[in-house]
């Protein structure tokens, strides 16, 4: 077990001279303390509520705080925060002046400097033993403080104290860094402002720079109504500046008050633009960071066992809040989810011995059961968790669970075990033994009597995470908010990979689950290469489908952009990699199976922390004067709550899995570039044949039908109206239908309103799968699940017999049963073009294996008609010959011309010479073109 490490340090500056004193109250580690000692020790680590309420940033009597300024620079989700204050001892006596800063628990202090009457003390991070030895050499005497644990949800307190003579000027400056974690769809940056007095120069600046752009910035009114209008936000596409600068009068609690009303959290929430589900890959300063936060995917079904502590200590507010939260949580379940409830004290009871569907009837019965719980007795955590795991195992063995579902146990408890097995290490081993690889355990500890370290360890070891719930009036809301983070799993078995010999020192890149609204983050070093780009590939399993996604980043582009930004944090990628690596190593160290393994990890942590100047549980900040004769020491507490947050990976509740160190060549489906065929000029005057024979429809919409036996291409247009849906292929025999919906240009051009295909739908009836491709995105539905992908990333998606291959901003191929293929080409135009719009082209191979029942504007030509072209003569246009075509018993007047195949040259196209049939293909197609207009995108037309 671990003990809070409280290190007292300080500086005593008297007129007669200077001296220091170094006081240590605490221990490094203690693995074998009796349980009673551990509990007592844990309580001493917590500040009382009175201490918390009495917190002041600057402490002292008869002092003048000239300035208090906080600046945060957030670049690509990584924040560097600086807190500065200038203070004068205005009294007539020497006194101690304190500088206190509340910082997030997940942050690492990187530096602290202090200037006292012209003497500057600079900080540097060193291994603890080294720092202690150097400090001892100065034989310091005096008093002050390091970091102590604060009684707040996400914060800890840095404290220092300096004893100075009257008239002294002191300047404090603290730096810390942290990674923003995405939860519930946004990042939240919190700065705790509690100056405790009026400050002439009080200012907070938060600068955000996100290369892909900022989608939303919010500043919740957490400081009170009187400050709501004083928080100013200015933002552009990729930058935001939030400033809070109240003057002295605006800071007052009332017009005549001498006390400050500023007391609370200053919060900034924001999110970023995401142009694809493949994530955002950034490269800077020789390091890369891959952010992965897909959306528009259907949730996976859940199997949940709620394990609720109903011992006597839960009586009162705790139980009332838990019941209130459970009522709302149970309402969130769907019929696709399965659940049960186990409540325990000294006994263990099951509402249902087996998992049941989350139907309205079952949920109502469970809510009544919860409502009637009466807390009493002891705490048998071991037996309760055993029963929960066995329930999931039994359901899995009986084949009752969807193989793609997510199974989890959610434990809610407020105390240590007192009945049955009470040895924590044994309980930890028991839980790990019965939990399968596909199960996750989430631990919620209510209040401060619970052994939170233990709950965190068993959660981390079983692919989950832990959270402390504070037993106050909003405990129910805290429980609901936690459940919201894990209630919508979107993906399983996520792996983020990179081509061989392109990266090294990659952080965790395998994740068990991804939850909606969170984010997975992988970082590493970029190896020297001749290539200007870095590529990543992500594979995962979603509801009923498997996905592979690819994205790439320019290696130098971001550094050039950062150099132009005045308030960006240019070293973000390097520091973020070290931050994630250290957090994961601390987490691994807490679970290390042997002392040797633990020592090895310890050395890795210390080495990285010193190199990147992070104060961790294994390093200290040595603050010394220029001549190194006067030294102060600041330590971080030995606390596993500095450990890896779930999936540094971003609130995804992914426990650390063994990283995939092997990287792979790009998958065969990734074709980042396509070599164009020889140009017409290179080919000479002869007519150039399409290298791959296809039937296609592109542009306005121009149909090109290739007739292999005749070695001829025939063209026609369809002059239909915007909004009409045309059937291109319908095959009741195979169950395939391909339809396209027309859109129009923005306005008429040369007295004509052009039409194009804006949406293409491919529907495979046997599997019930529909793929709708628009100029914005690609959506795959199966009647129950909807998954949407953008054009912004290369991807491959497989569900049953349907495979989709997306090539970034180029084309989509839909392959059905490996014998029917449809390719859809994306055409982008200038957004401000007065006439043109984005549109789609469709390319369908001649060798698709349809049934004899196939039809449609294109499908009917899989049965090639007999075509005879004769009487070729000069036309009205000397460049276009005319002729007579005999086909299907009709004699048609046709014109020789050409249309465009855009597969190899999307800008200019490649000429395909053809005989053009006028009047919307009349006589060449069966019936009239209006016979092919259908009511919706997945409709089969009436047989002609």
N, C-alpha and C positions, 0 to 999 in steps of 0.2 A: 504494500500500500504506500501511498505518498502523503507527505506532509507539506502543508503550506510553508514556503520558505520566506520568512520576513527578514530582510537585511536592512539594518539601520546604518546610515552613513551620514556624514555631515561635515560642516565647516563652521568653525568658530573664529571669527575675525574680531580681535580686540585691539584697542589702540596700542597696547603694550606689545602685541605680537600675534602670531598665528599658531593654532594647534588643531589637531584632528582627533577624532575618536571613532573607531569602527566597532559596531556592536552587531553580533549575529544572534538572532533568536529563531531557532528552527533547525531542521535537519535536512540532509540531502535526500535520503531515501530510507525507508524502513519497510522491508518486505514481510516481516513476521510478527508485527505487533499484535497483541490480543485484540479481539473484536471490540471490547469495551474501550481500550485505549484509542482505537481508530475512531470510534464514534465521537469521543470527547475531543480528539484532535480535529476532526472535521468541523465540529461546532465552533472551535476557536478560530477557524479560518474564515469565518463569516462575520462581516460587520453587522451590528444591530441596526434596526430600522432608524433608531434615533441618530446613530452615527452617520447613516446615509443621508438623512434629512438635513444634518448639520454640515454637509459638505460645502466647502468653499474652494474656488480655484486659487485664490490668494488669501493666505491667513496671516494675521498679525494685528496688533493694536497700534493706533496712531501711525498708519502707513498711508502713502498716496500711491495708488495704482495709476500710472500715467497712461499706459496702453495695454490692451489685451487684444491680440489679433490671431485669427485662425485662418490658415489657407490650405485648401486641399486641391491637388492636381490629379484628376482621374483621367488616365489614358488607357483605352482598351480594357476597361474593368479593373485596372490596378491603380490604387490611390496612394499618393504620398502626401501626408498631412504634417503641417508645421504649426506649432502653437508657440506664440511669442508673447512675453509680458515684460513690461518695464515698471519697476517698483522703487519707491524711495521710503526710507525709514524717517518719517516726519517727527517722530517722538524725541524726547529728551534723553532717553536711555537706550542702551543696547538691547536688542530683542531678537527673537527668532521669527523669521518670515518664511512661510511655507508656500510652495508652488505645487499645486495638485492638478492632475489632469486625468479625467476618465477616458479611457481608450477601449475600443472593442476588444473582446477576449481573443478574437482571431488575428489581431494585429501583432506585428513585431515592432518593438522600438528599434530605431536604427541609429539615433544619436541624441545626446543631450549636452548642451553647452550652457555655461553660466559665466557671467561677467560681474564681478563684485569689485566696485571701486577701481576699475581698470585692470584687475587681475582676471584673465580669461582662463577658464577651464574647458578643455576640449574633450570630447568623448571618443572612444574607440572600442569596438567589440573584440573581446578576447576569450579564449577558453577560461572557464571559471578558475581553474587552479593557477593558471598564469596570471590572471587578473588579481587573484588574492595574494599571490606572492609579491607582485609589484606593489600592491597596495600596502602590504605589511612592511615593506622596506621603508615606506614613508613614516611608519610608526604613528599613524594617524590617531588623534584623540578628539572626541566631540560627539555629536549626535545628529541624526537626520533619518530619512526613510527611503526605502526602495519601492517595490510594488507590493500592494496588499490586495487581497480579494475583496471586492465590493459586493454588497447585497443588491445587485441589480441583474436584470435578465441577461444582458449581453455585454456587460462592461466590466472592466477592472480599473483600479486606480493606481496611477503613478504619483508618488509623493516624494518631495524633497524639502529640506528645511535648511535654512542658513541663518546663523546668529551673527548680527552685524551691529556696529556702533551707530549712533544717531547720525543722520545726514547721509547715510550710505545709499548709493545707487546700485541696484541689482537688476540684471537682465537675464531672464530665463528663456531658453529655447529648446523645445522638444520635437523630435521628428519620429514618425512611425509610418509603417506601410502595411497595406492589407489588400487582399483581392476581394472584389465585389462578388457576392454570391447571388445568383438569380433565384428568387423564390416567388411563386404565384405570378410569374410573368413580368417581374421588374427587379431592378437592383436598388438597394437602399443603402444610402450613406448617412451615418448618424454622427453628429458632433454634439457632445454634451457641454452646454454652456451654463455655468454656475459661478459667475464672477464674485457673487457675494457682496458686491458694493458697486457704486457708480464709477464708471470709467470714462474719462474724457475722450480717449481714442479707442473705441470699441468697433471691431470690424470682422466680419466673416466673409471669405471669398471661396467659392467652389468653382473650379474650372473643369469642364468635361470636354474631352476630345475623343470621338469615336470615328475611326476612318470610314466605316460603312454608313455612317449617318445615325442621328438620334431620332427615334420615333416619338418619344414622349418624355417630358420633364415635368415633375410635380414637386411642390413644396407644401406638404400637409401642415395645417395650422396647429402645430404642437406647442408653441410658446405662448399662446394666448391671443385673444382678439386684438389687443392693442398693438400687436406687432404684425398683424396680417398684411397690412398695406405697406410695410417697410421692407418686405422681402422682395427684391427685384430680380426678375429672370429675363435674360436676353439670350436668344438662341438662333442659330443658323442651321444649315443642313447637317454639319458634323461637329459643331461646337455649341457649348452652353456656358453661361456665366451666371452664377447665382450670388448675389451680394446682400448682406444684412449689415446695415451701418446706422444704428440708432444713435442720436445725439444724447447728451446728458438728460435733457428734459424728457425725451421719449423713453429713456430707461427707467424712470421713476415709477414706483408702484402707484403713486398718486401725485397730484400736482405739487404738493408741499412735502412729499416723502423724501427721505435721504437714503432709502434702500432701493435696491435694483429689483425690477420685476422680471429680469431675465433669469430664468431658472428652469431648465429642461432640455430636451433634445431638439436640435436643429436638424431636420431630416430632409434629404433630397432623394427623390425616387426618379428613376429613368429607365428607359429601355432603348434598344437599338434596332435599326432596320436590318432585316434579314431577307436577302433576295433568293435564298434557296434553302431547302432542308438539308443540304450537304454541310452546312455550317460555314464558319468564317475562319479562314486560315490567314494568319498574319506573320510576317517575317521581319525582324528588326535586330540589329546589333548582334548578328550571328546566332540568334535564337528564333524559334518559332512558337506560336501559340495557336492551337486549334480550338475554336469555340463551336460547340454542337448543341443546338436547341431547336430541333424540328417542331413543327406545329402542323395543324390541319390533318392529323392522323386520328383514327378512331381509337378509343381506349381499349386496352386489353381487359378481358374479364378478370375479376378479383375473387380470391378465396381468402376470407379473413376470419381468424378466431380472435375475438376480443377477450383478453384476460384481465379481469378487474379485481383489484384488492378491495375487500370489504371487511377488513379487520377493524378492531375498535378504534384505531387511530384515525380512520377515515370518517368518523362520525361528524356530523355538522356540515360546515360550509364545503369541505372537500367532497363529501358524498353528494351534496346537493348540486354542486357545480359539475361533477362527473356525470350525474344522471341527466342534467340539462344538456350537456354536450352530446351524450350518447343518443338522446332523442333526435337531435339534428343529424348526427352521423348516420344513424340507421335509415333516416329518410333519404339519404343520398344513394343507398344501394339500389341496384337494378335487378331485373329478373335474370340477367346474365351472370350476376355475382352470386357467390355462395358464402354463407357465414354461419357462425355460432357464437355463443357467449359462455365463458367460464368465469364464475366468480369464486373467490377463495378467501378464507381466513385460516383457521386451523384445519378446516375441512375444504374440500374442493367439490364444487357443484357445477353441473353442465345444464344450461337451458335446453340444449339439444345435444344428444350424444353424437350426432352426425351433422355434417354441413347440410344446410338447406338453402334453396334458392331465395334470393332477396325479393320475394313477392310481397304484395301489399298485406296479405293475411299474415305471413310469417313475421314481417317487420312489426306489425301492430302487436302481435303476441309477444315479441321480444321486448318491445317498449313497455308493455305492462309488467313483464318480468323485472326489468331494470327498475321500474318505479317502486316496486315492492321490496327492494333490497334493504335490509336493516344491518348496518355495520356492527360487528362485535367480534371478539376473540383475537387469536394470534395471526401469524403471517406464514403461510406455507408456499413460498414462491416456487420451490423446486418441483413439487408435485403438480402445481397448476401448469407450469410450462411443459412438463412431461406430457400431461394429458392433451394440451393444445397441439403439440407436435405430433403425437400419436393420432389425433383426429385428422390432421392433414395427410399423414402417411396412409391411414386407412382409406380415405377418400381417393387418394392417388392410386393405390393398389387396386381398388375396385373399379377403376376407369371412370370415375364420376367427374373428374376434372378435365376441363378443356386443356389439351397439351400446350396451348399457347397462353394459358392464363397465368396470373401472378398470385402466388400463395404467400400469405404473411400472417404473423402473429403480432398483435398490438397489445403490449403490456402496460397497464396503468397501476402504479403502486406508490405508496408514500412512506414505506418503512423497510427496514432490514428484515431478513427471515428470522423467525423466532420459533417455528414449529417444523418438525421433520428435519430434512437436511439443512443445516444452517451455515456450514462452511462454504464461503463464497467461491473458492477455487474449485470445490467439488461440484457445486451447482453449475459453474461455468463449463466444466468438462461434460457434465451430464447433458446440458442443453446442446452443446456442439455435437455430441454423439448422436442424438436423435434427430437433429435438424438436417434435412436433405439439402443438397446443393441448390435446389430451386426454391427453397423457402427463405424468407427474410423475417428478422425479428426487430421490431421497433419498440423502444423502451421510453416510457414517459414517467419521470419521477416528480411527484407532487411534493412541494415544500422542501425543507432542508434536513429533515430527519432521515430521508432516504440516502442510501450510499450511491450517489450519482456516478462515481467512478466505476462501480461494479455494473450498473445498468448500461453505461456506455461501452464497457468492454464486451459484455455478452451481445450487445447489438452490433458492434463493429465486427465481431468475430463471426456473425451470422448474417452478413450482407444487409445490415440495416443501419439505423442511427438512433441516437438518444436525444431527448430534449427535456430540460427541466421546466416544470410547470409551477408557476408561483401561486401559492395558495392565497389568492385574494379575490376581490370581487369579479375580476375578469378571467378567472381560471377556465371557465367554460369556453370562453372565446379563444383562449390559448389552445385548448384541446381541439377545438374545431379547426383552427388555423393549421395546426400540425396535420390533422387528418386531410385537410385540403391539399397539402403538399404531396401526399402519397396516395390520394384517392383516384388519381387518373394516370395509371401507368400506360405509356404509349409504345415502348419498345423493350425488348429483352435481348440479352446476349449481344451487347454492342462492342464492336472492336474497331479502333481507329488505327490505320496502318499507313506506312510510307514506303516508297520504292527503296529497293536495296541500295545501300551506300550513300544515302542522301541525308540521314539524320543519325544522332547518337544521344545517349543519356535521356531517353524518352521517359516521361513520367507515366503513371498508370494509364494504360490505353485499352484495358478491357473493363467493361462495366456490366454489372448484373442487370440493372434496370435503368430506364429513363422515365421520369415522371413529367407530366405536362407542366409548363411554367418554370421548369428548372433549366440547368445548363451543365453539360459535361465539358471539362477543359483538359486538354493534353498539351504539354509543353516539352521542349527539348532543344538540343543544339543542332544547327545546320552545318553539315560537312561541306568542305570546299568542293565546288563542282563547276563544270563549264556551262551548265544550264543556268538560265536566268530565272527559272521558276521552280517552285517546290510543290509537289502534288501529294494529296492525302486521299485515302480510300476508307470509307466507313461501311461496315456491314452490320445488319441488325435484323431482328425478327419483330414484325408488327402483327396486328390481328389478321390472321389468315394469309399473311404474305411475308416474303423475305425481300429485303432491300439492300442494294449496294449503291453507295453515293461517292462521287468523286469531286474534288475541288482543287484549285491551285492558287498560288500567290506569287507575285513578283518578288524577287529576293531583295531588290534595292529600292523599290518604289516607296515603301512606307517610311524608310529612313529619310528620304528626300523630303517627304511631306512633313515629317516630324520636325525637321530642321527649320521649316518655315513657321511653325507654331510657337507663339510667344510663351504660352502657359502649359505646354504639354510636358509630360514626364518622359524624356527621351530614353531612359534606361529601363522602361517598363518590362520589356520581354525578358531581359536577362534576370531582373529581380523577380518577376513572376515565376520563371522556371525554378529559381532557387527557393522561392516561397512554397510552391507546391511540393517540390522535392523534399524539403525539410518537414513540412506538415505530414507527408506520407511516411517519411522515415520515423518520425516521432510516434505515429500510429503503429507502425511495424514494431518499434521498440517496445511499446506497451504490451504487445502480444508475442514477443520473442520467446521461443520455447527453451532456449539454453542461455546460460550466462555468456558463453563465447559469442553467440549470435548477437546478444545484447551489446557486448563491448564493441563489436565490429560496427554495428549501427550507430553507437554513440560516437565513435571516431568520425564517421561520415557526417553526422549532424554537426559536430563541432567544427570540422573543416569547412563545410559549406557556410555555416553561420558566421564564422570569422571572415571568410572571403567576401561575403555579401553584407556583412555588418548588420546581422540580425541578433537581437537579444532574445535568446530562447531559454528553455529550462536548463540548458547545458552550457550557456555562455553568459558573460557578464559585460556590463558597460563600464569601462574604466575611464573616469573623468579626471584629467590631470592638467596642471598648469603648463605653460610653455616650457619651463625648465625641468618639468617632470619630477619636481621635488614635492609637490603637493598633489595628492590624489584622493579621489572619491570613488566609490564603487557602487554600482547599481545592478542588482540581480533581478532576473525574472523568477517567479515562483515555479517550483517543480510541480507542474500541474498537467495531467494528461488532457485537460480540456483545451490545451493549446493544440491538441492532436488534430489529425486530418478530419476536416469536416466532410460529410458524406459525399462521396465521389468528387473530391475537389473538383470534382466532377460536378460540383455544382448543385448541391441540394438534391441530388438524384437518388439519394439513399443507396448508393452503390458502395458496398464494402470493398476495401482494397483487394483486388484479385491479383494473381500473379501476372505481372506485365508481360505482354507479348513482345519480347525483345527482337524476334525475327521479323524482318520486313520483307515485302514481296514485290515482285514485278507488277506493273499495272495489269489488271484483269484483261482478258482478251476482248471484252466488249467495249473497252475504253478506246475510242478513236478520237483523239483530241484534234487532229488535223487530217484532211483528206487531200490527196494529190489530185489536182485537176487534170483532165485529159488534154491532149494537144489542142491548141487554139485553132480556129478555122483558118487563120493565115498560115499556120504551120502545116496544115493538112493540104493546102492548095485549093483549087477551085472545085474539086469533087465534093459531093454531098457527104457530110459526116454522119455516120450511123451511131445511134445510141449504143454504148458498149454493153449495157445491161438492159435487155428488152423489158420495158414496163409500159403499162397503161397509166396515164397521169392526167390530172386536172389541176391547173395552176392559173394564177393571175385572175382574169376577169370573166368568169372562170372559163378557161380554154381547155377543152378535152382533147387529148391525143391518144388514139387507140392504135396500138401496134398489132398488125396482122402478120404473124410469123410465116404462114404458108405463102402468102402473097408478097412477103418482104416489103410491106407497105405500111405507111402511117396515115391515118385518116383523122382529121381534126373537125371539131364543131364547137360552137359556143352554146350556152344555155342562157337565154335572156329572161330570167325570172326576177322576182321581186325580193327586196330585202326582207328577211324574216322567214322566207320559205325554206323548208327542209327538203332536200333532194336525196332520194335513195340512190346510192352508188353501187352497192353490192348487197344482194339479199339471197341467202342460201338456206332455205328451211331444212335441207338435208344435213348440213353440218351445224346449223344453228347460229350462223354468223350473219350479221348485218352491219353495213357501213353506210352512215348517213352524214350529210353535211348541211349546215345552216348558213344561209347567205347573209352578208352584211353589205352596207353601201359605203361609197366614198363620202367624204364630209360634205361635198357639194357637187353640183353638175360641172362637167368639163366638156367643152365643145358640144353643148346641148345634150349631153348624155350623162346619166347617173350610173357609174360603174358599180358592179356588184362583185363580191369576192366571198370565198368561204372563210367565215370567222370562227366556226366551231366544227370539229369532226368528231363523230361518235363511232366507236367500234364496240359492238355488243355481242357477247358470246353466251347464247341462251343456256346451253347445258350447265355451265357453272354459275349462271346468273351474274356474270361480271360485265360491267360497262366501263369503257375508258373514254372519257370526254376530253378532247384536246382543244383548247382555245389559245388565243394569242397571249394570254396571261399565264395560264397554268395547265396542268394535266391532272385530272381527277379520276381516281379508280374507285368504283363502288360495287358492292355485291349484294345490295338490298338491306344489309345491316350495318356495314362499315363503310366509311368514306375516308379516303386518303388523298391528299392533294400535294402535288409537287410543282415547283416552279421550273421555268426554263433556265434558271440561273446556275444549275449544276448538272454535271454528267451523272447519270444514275441508271441502275437496273433494278426492276421490281418484278418479283415472280409471285403469282398466286394461282395455285392449281395448274390449269393448262395454259394460262395466259402469262406472257412475259413482255415487259415494257422496257425498252432501252432508250434512254434520253441522252442526247449529246448536247452539251451546254449551248444554249442560244442558237441551235442549228436545226435538229430534227428529232423526231420520235419514231421509233419502230415498234409496232405491236405484232407479236408473233403468237399464233394460236396453234397449239398441238404440233409445233415445229413444222407445219406444212402450209400455213396461211400467214401471209405477212402484209402489213400495210405500213407505209412510211409517210409521215406528215412533216412537211418542211415549213419552217417559220420564216416569214418575211417581215422584217422590221423596217419602218420608214421614219423619217424625221418627225418627231412628235408635233412640231409646229407647222408641218406641211399643210397648206391650205386645203388640199384636196385628198391626198392619199391617206390610207389607214393601214395598220398592221393586218396581215392576212395569212392564210395557210394554203399550202399546196399538197396534193395527195398523189402518191406514187405507189402503184400496185403491180407486183411482178406477174408476168404471164403464166408462170409455172405454179401458181397457187393451186392447191389440190381441193377444188370444190366438188360438190355433188352434182349430178345432172340437173338438179332443180335450180341452180344458181341463175340469178337475173340481176337487174339493176342497170343503171346507165352505163356502168363499166362491166359489171359481172356478166351481162348477156353475151359479151364478146369472148368469153372463155370457150364458147362454141363458135369458132370463126366462120363467118358467112362467106359465101362465094362472092368475090368482087372482081368486076371487070371494068377497067378504065380505058376508054378509046376516044377517038376523035379529038386528040390533043392539038390545040391551036393557040395562036396568039390571042391574048385577051385585051380588054380595054386598057389595062395597065400593062405596058410592054414588059415589065419585070415579072408578071404573074400570068402564066399560061392557064388556059381553061380547057375543060374536057367534059366528057359524059361518063358517069359512073353507073354501072348496073349492079344493083345489090337488092336482095330480098324482093325481087320482082318489080323494083322501082328503077326508073331512069332519072338520075339526078344531075343537075348542072353543078360542077365542082370547079374550084379555082386552086391553082398551085401556089403554095405560099410556105410559110414556116411559123412555127410557134417555139416557145422556149422551154428547155429543160434546165431547171435551176439547181440540180443536185450538186454540180461541180463548180458553178460560178453563180452564187446567189445574187450578186449585184447585176451582172449583165446577162446571165443565162447562156445556154448553148443552143444554137439553132437546130431544130428538128424539122426537116422538110416534109410536107404532108399535103394531101388533097383535102381542101376545106369544103365541108358540107354546110350550106346555108340554112336559114330558118330553123335554128335551134336543133339541127341534126335530123330534121324531118325526112323520113324515108330511109335513113341509115339506122336510127334507133327504132325499136319496136314501139308502135303506138305514138302518142304525143308526149312531149316532155312534161306536160301537166299531170300525166298518169304517174309520174315519179315523185310528185309532191306528197309528203306524208305528214301526219299530225305532230309527232314528237321524235326526238333523236334516237330512241331505241325501238321504233316501230318497224315491223315488217310490212311491206306494201301488199296490196291485193295482187294476186297473180294476174298477169296480163294474158 
